[in-house]
Amino acid sequence: MENIKSVISIDAMGGDLGPKEVVFGIRQCASNYPNIKFLIHGNSLELSELVKNSKIQNKCSIIDAKDVVSMDQKPSSVLRHGKDTSMWSAIESVRTGSADACVSGGNTGALMALSVIRLKKSLGVNRPAIACLWPSRNKSGFNIVLDVGADIKADHNDLLQFSLMGVNYAKQGLDIKTPRVGLLNMGTEEHKGNNELKLAYELIQTKSITENFKFIGFVEGSDIPSNRVDIIVTDGFTGNIAIKTAEGTSNFISEKIKTSLASNIMSKFGSLFLASSLKKMKLEIDPRSVNGGVFLGLNGTVIKSHGSADRTGIASAIALAARLSKSGVNNIVKVN
């Protein structure tokens, strides 16, 4: 159990599996973080029934929000008509200081748009970025990848800003003293890539001297889970595709192993001896264990949970929100 005292605002209506799974995620998180309190936003009648007579009842305050942001709703529509939604309400709790951080598994574009409008960008930040943690060979067990979908555009100055935001996240939020930064490209050679990447390379390399981080140069997609680097920087379009491809591959491998071990009697027998090792491996590569994209560059902590996340993934996202809410990670993100 971790002794973190925090108030987390949760959009209970966001996500594919509904508020029941969100509440189960809260229960799971509360067992490991007994000092966290929760503001749960959504249909008050439904949520009250889910929370009633549970161990988390006295830790939860339910805030009624009658509307829900749909997954296909345009961000502009939410900005105009979304004041009564659970997503808007959850973000508003952070803006007013009622909560230390917000978690939502809802529409990513709408969540980012609302977060930018209601919380405002940090001083000097041009484009906020979504940073996610990905299982890796590093001692910490993961790498930071950003941007993974906040904005499809990114020029060389944006990529520099992403690098600095990632460095601050690594130092303040994850206690990595001298982070290693890599710029995602189609190859590691300096002559490869488009002009924006080459310009970003020079800017990041120069900045690494004054900002106490190590720039290792260009990295490839295969380095996302490697121990060569702590932070992988790219534009939101490329980052989103890379992460979802890696996630799909991880799930595919897990399914293949499970199917192979159940294919015949000898395989089933052998799996009994491998059970503990397989369980350990599954936990290490399971994307749910590091679920949650952090919105960097805002005046407040917002975590985007996967829309398809189950209770384990939701609990992971809430735990991440609690840890980062006390790190001051967004308060110190200053980009020159």
N, C-alpha and C positions, 0 to 999 in steps of 0.2 A: 504494500500500500504506500502511496506517495502523499506527503503532507502538503498539498497545494490548496490554498484557499482562493477560490475564484467563483465568479458568477458567469455562467455561460448561457447565452441566448440562443435558442434552437428553433429553427423553422421546422415544425413537426409535420407540415403538409408537403414539404418538398421531398423529392425522391420517388422511386418507382414502387416501393413496397409498402407505402402508406404509413400512417402515424403509429400503428401498432408496433412495427419493426423499429421505429425511431425510439419509442418508449422502452422497448426491450434493450436497445443500445444504450440508453441512459442508465437503465438498471445495471447493465454490465459494467459501464464506466464507473458508476457510483461505488461499486464494490471495491474497486482499486483506488479510487480517489474520494475518500469519505467526507472531505471538507468542501467539495464542490457543491454549489447550489445551482439550480436550473430555472430559467425562465422559458416556458414552453409556449410557443405561439401557434394558434390554429383553432379548430372547432372546439370550443370549451366543453360542450357536452360529451363529445367523443373522447377527448383527452382526460376529462375527469373520471370517466369510467375506466380508462386504461390505467390510470395512476392510483385509483381508489384502493385502499387496503394493501398497498404495496410498501416495501421498505423505503421507497424514495418519496412517498407522499409528503412528508414534512420537509423535504428538500426542494420541492417543486412549487413554482407559482405559475398558474396557467393564465395566459393573456389571450382573450378571445379575438380571433381574426376570421371573419366570415368568408373571405375570398382566398383563392389559391392561384398562384402564377403557374400556368400550364407550361409544359416543356416546349411547345411550339409557339408560344406567345412572343411577339417581337419586343425587344427591350424598350423601344420608344412608346409602345402601348402601355407597358408596365409603368413607365415614368409618368404617363398622363393619367392613368386610371387605376394604379395599383396601391393606393393608400390604405385600402382595407384588406390587403393580402397579408398572409402570415410572413412572407419574406420581407416585406416592407417593415412590418412590426418588429421582426427580429433584429433588423439592422438599426432601427430607430432606438432600440434599447441600448445599443452600443453608443450611438450618437449622444444620447442624453446622459450617459454615464451609469445607467442602471445595470449594465452588464459589462464585463471585461472583454468579451469576444463573442462572435456570432458564428453559428454553424448552420449550413443549409445544403441539402442535396438537390436543390431545384435547378431551374434553368440558368445555366452558367452566364449567358449574355446578360440576362436580366439582373442577376445577382451582382455582376460587375458594374453594370450601369447604375444601379441603385446605390451601391457602395461608394462609387465615385461621386455621385450627386449628393448623397446624404452625409458622407464622412469627409469628403474632399481629399485631394491628393496631397501627399507630403511635400514640403517645400523643395522646389527644384526638380521634382519628378515630372517627366513629360508623359510617359505611359506606364501605368501600373502593370505589374506582371503577376502571373500565377506560378508559384514555385511548388513543386511536388517532391516528395521523397521517394526514391526508388531503391529497392533492395540491391545491395552491391557487395563486393568482396572487401570493402574497407572495414577497418576495425569497428567503426560505428554501426556497420550493417546496412548503410544506405548512402546514396548520393543525392544531391539537390539538383533538380532540373528546372530551368525556367527560360523563357516563358512557355507554358504548355497550353495556351489558349485564350489569354486575356485579349489579345489583339493580333490579327494576322499580319499587321505591318510592323516593321522594325528596321530603321536605318542604322548606320554605324554608331551614332550618338545614343540611340536607344539601346543597342547591344552593350555599350559601355555602361549605361545606367543599370541594365539588368545585372551586369557583372558586379557592380558595386552594391546593389541591393542584395544580391545573393551572398556576397562576402559578409555583409552586415548580419544577414540571417544566420549564416554559418557561425559567426563569432558570438553574437549575442544570444541567439536562440538555441544553438546546438553546441556551444563551447568548443568550437574548432579554432585553435589559436592562429594558425597560419593557413588559411584555406588555399587549395589548389584549384585554379579556374581553367577550364578548357572551353574553346569556342567550337561548336559543332559544325562540321564541314564534310564534304564528300571525300576527303583525304587529309592526311596530316601534313603534307608538304605545303610550304608557305606560298607557293605559286598557285595553288588550287583555290577554287571558289570564286564568287562574284566580287565586284568592286567593293560593295558594302562590307563584306566579310574581311577583305584585305585592309580596309580603312579601320574597321573595328579592331582588328588584330593589333595594329600599331597603337591605337588609343589605349587598349587594355594593357598592353605590354608596358607602356609609359606609366600608366596609373598604378601598376602593381608595385612600383618602386616606392611611391609615397604612401600607399594605403595598406602596406604590410600584408600582401597576399602573393602567392606564386602563380604566375601565368605560364602554363605549360604549352600554350599554343593551340593549334587545331586538334580536335579529337573527332572520332567517327562514332557512328551509332553503336558499334560494338563496345565502346567505352562507357556507355550509360551504366552498366552494372560492374564496371572494373574498379580496381584500386589505384589507378593512375591519377585520379582526379577526385575532387570533392564536389565541384559545382560544374554543371554543363550548361552553357549559355546558348540560346538560339531564339529565333522568332517564334511567335505563337502558333503559326501554321505548321511549321516543321516540327516543333516540339510536341504539339498535340498528336500528330500522326505517329511520331517516333514512340511516344509513351504508350499509345493505344496499341501499336503493333507489338511492343515488348510485353504489354499486359496480356494480349491475346495469345502470344507465343507461350508465356508462362502458364496460362490456363490450359493450353493445348498439351503441353508436356505433362502437366499434372494429371490430366485426364488419360493420356496414353499410358502413363505408369500404372495408374489405378486399373485400367482395362487389362494390361499385360499381366499384372499380378493376380488377376481373377480369371485368367484364360484357361487354366487347367489345375488339376489337383496338386501337382508338384509346385506350380507357381504360388498357389494359395498356401501350401505348406511352408515354402521359402519365405513368404511375406511375413509369417509369424516371427521369424528370426530378425527380419529387417524392420519390424514395426516401429521401434523407438527411433531408429535412424531416419526412416521415412517421415515420421511425424516431425522430427527436428528440421529436416529439409523443407517440408511443406510450410512450416512456420516462417522459415528464413526467406522463402521466395514468394509467400502469399501476399499479393498486393493489398489485401484487406488490412494487414498489420501496419501498413504505412498509409492508409487511406487519408486523404485530405490535402487539397491544394491551398496554399497560403496566398492570399492577395497581398502582395508587397507594394509599398509606395502609397499607402493610404494612412489617414489619421485614425486608425482603429484596426483591430484584428478581426479578419473575416476568413473563415475556412470553408472551402467548397468541397463537400463530400461527394463521392461518386453517386450518381443518381441510382445506380443499381446496387449500391452497398447494402449488405445485410446488417444485422445487429452488431456483429463483430467489427465490421468496417465503420459503422456509425460510432461505436464506442471509441475506436481508434481516433477518429476525427475530433471527437469531443475532448479526448485526452490531449491531443496536439494543441487544440485551442486553449486549454487550461495552462499548459506549459508555456506557450508563447505569450499568453496574455500577461504574464508576470515578467517576461524577459525584456520588455520595452523595445522589441525588435523594430517596430514601425516608428517609434519615437526617435530613433537614432539614424534612420535611413535618410541621409542627406547627400544628394548627388550634385556635384559641382558642375 
